[in-house]
Amino acid sequence: VSRGPLRMAGGDASLGPAGTDPLAVIQRQLEVYNKRDVEEFMTLFSDDCSLVDLQTGTELARGKESIRERYVKRFQQPVHCTLHSRVAIGRVVVDKELITGLPDGKEANCMAVYQVNLQGLICRV
């Protein structure tokens, strides 16, 4: 069940005050990820954010400190995310991404589903 209009990246619809629009928040997250700046990256997450593997239902991390630990390690590698497509419904943004620069030269072709709260913070990935 859809709870709002389907928006493609680049759309001009806004769901809140400046800085809280889910598309803008997730675009900023992508830019900061590619800079590998863990401190700035963590400002985009809510204190109680959770990372969940949607294929298995396994919670990978909960809370900013746990998430920060994962990305401190990740950003030690020359990771880079290339966005292939983005779509949003309400406060949920779905990205099709290619992550390169992983250990042993590996790549990850993935789909990321982000939920952005009303304060403009990522609260679930």
Secondary structure, DSSP 4 states (H G I P E B T S, - for coil): ---S-EEETT----SSSTT--HHHHHHHHHHHHHHT-HHHHHTTEEEEEEEE-TTT--EEEESHHHHHHHHHHHTTS--EEEEEEEEEETTEEEEEEEEE--GGG--EEEEEEEEE-TTS-EEE-
